[in-house]
Amino acid sequence: MKGEDIDAYVVEIKELIRLAEYRFDVPQTIETFTDGLPTRLYQKVLELDRPTTYEQWKQVAINRQQDYIHMKARLKAHRGGAPTPRQRGWMPRQMMTDPNAMDTSAGRTRGHIMGSEEMNPNTMPHGGYTPQGGFMQGNQGRGRQRDLREVECYTCHKKGHLSHNCPQHTWNKPSNNQRSWMS
């Protein structure tokens, strides 16, 4: 059954049963009819009426569906008309109406970081933006080495080298093979 139209469903099933040349009161016909009913309608009919023949199933299903449509219309009228559609997604149910609230709609915000200016690639030197430092930037061939004279090692707390180059680490100590080769 599509939607709430039980009458169209009954006509369609009747036509299919006639085309298949089935009898109306055999269990397979009743099963075919009940398989197409909405689950809640089927449960109500079975629970309250217990029909046994095709005609009983048809009549009880029509009556229960009409009761359902009547109750649905009554509730709709009682609630004051059409139900309001539920908003879906991440948007809040009611937009803020505070006149002092910040306007964060698209295109209205522009964050500024201290010392940053708008960057126009056409007016920049060397034709574009060159990253300055940052994670994984390294030296990348810019020629300027980091001055390690004032850097303190996290391992030995001496100045002049980084922890991964500390001579106290075993991986930085020369092995026996390297000593004999170097001497």
N, C-alpha and C positions, 0 to 999 in steps of 0.2 A: 504494500500500500504506500503510495506516495502522498506526502502531506497529510491532510486530515479528511480527505474525500473518500469516505467509506462506500458511498454509492457507486462511484466510478470503479473502485476495487471489486465490488461484488459483480458488476457487469463484466469486467475484464475476466475474472475467474470463471464465471458462468460460460463465457464464450470459449475460453481455453478448455474447459471440461467437455463442452460439446464437440469442439474440434478434435480432441483426443478420444472422443467416443467413450468416455468413462461414465459410470453410473454415479449419481450424486451421493448415495448413502454408503459408499464403501470407505474403509478407513484411509486409503491413500488419497481420496478426494478431500476428506475432512482435514487430513494432515497438510495437504497442499494449500488449502484455504487458510489454516491457522498459521502456517509458516510465513505467510505474507502480512499478517497482522503485526502492528507495533507491539513490542514486548509487554509494555504496561497494560495495553488493552487486552492482550491474550491472558495475562495473569489475572486481571480483574474478572474477566468472563469465566475463567476456569475456577477461580476462587469463590465467586458469588453465585454463579448460575449452573455450572456443571452440565452443559448441553451434551447430547449424545448423537444427534443426527445433524446432517448438513444444514437443513432448514432451521433447526434450533440455533446452531452456531451463527448462521447468517443473521437471523433476527436479533439475537442477543447482542452480537457485535455492533449492529446498526444502532440499537437502543443505547448501549453503553457509550458509543462514539458521539451520539447526539447529546447525551447527558454531559459528556466532557466538554463539548463545544459550547453548550449552554452555560456551564459553570465558568468556563474561561471568559466568555463575554460578560457574564455577571461580575466577575472579579475585575475585569478591565473597566467596566462602568463604575464600579465602587471605588477604584483607585483614581478615578478622574481622567479617563481617556486612555490614550495610547501609552504604554510603558516607555519610559525614557531609555534610549539606547545606552548601554554601558560603554564608557570610553575604554579603549584598549591601548596598551603600550605604556610608555614610561611617563607620559604627560600627567601632571596632577589633575585631579578632578575639577578643581576650581582654580582659575588663574588668580594670582595675587592682585588685590585691588588697592594696596597701600600706595598712595601717591609718592611716597619717599622710597619705594622699592627700586632697586637698580634694574635698568633695562638691559637684559642679557640676550635679547633676540639676535638672530644671526645678522652679522654685519654691523652691529651697534657697539661691540666691544673691541678694544684694542689694548692689549697689555703692553706695558713698557718696562723694560729692565733698565736699571740705572746704567747709563753709559752707552746704551744701544740706540741707534738711529735707524730710520728707514733705509734699506739698502736697495739701490737701483743698480743692477748689473751693468747698465750702459755707462754709468758715470764712475764706476769703480776702477781703480788702477789695475792694470794687467788683465782687463777684460772680465773679471768675475770675482767671486768671493773665495778667499783662501782661509781655511780653518786655522785658528791659532790655538794650539794646545788642545787639551781635552783628553778624554779617555782614548787610549790606543793610538794617539797621534804620533808619539815618539818624535824623533828628530826628522825623519823622512827627507833627508838630503838638503835641509835648508842651510846647512853649514855651521850653525851655531851650536856648540856643545854646552851642556849644563855644567855650571861651576860647582864642583863637589867639595871645595875647600871648607865650606861652612855647613855641609850636610852631616848629620850625626847618624851613625849606624844603629839600627834597632837591636842588633845582636851584641856587639861589644861596646857600644856607646862611645866609640872613638870617632873623630871627625875625619873626613876625607874619602869615604866610600859608602856605598849603599849596602844593605844587609845581604842581598844576594851575591855580592862580591866580597863579603867579609872573609878574611883569611882564617878565621876560627872554624868555618864550616868545612866539613870533610871533603865536600866536592870542590873546594877551592885550594885544598892542600895538594901539592904535587905528590904523585904516587912514586913507588920505588923505580918503576920503569922510566919515568920522566926525569928523576934525579940522575940516574946513571947516564942518560942521554945528554942531559944538560951539562954535566961536569966534564 
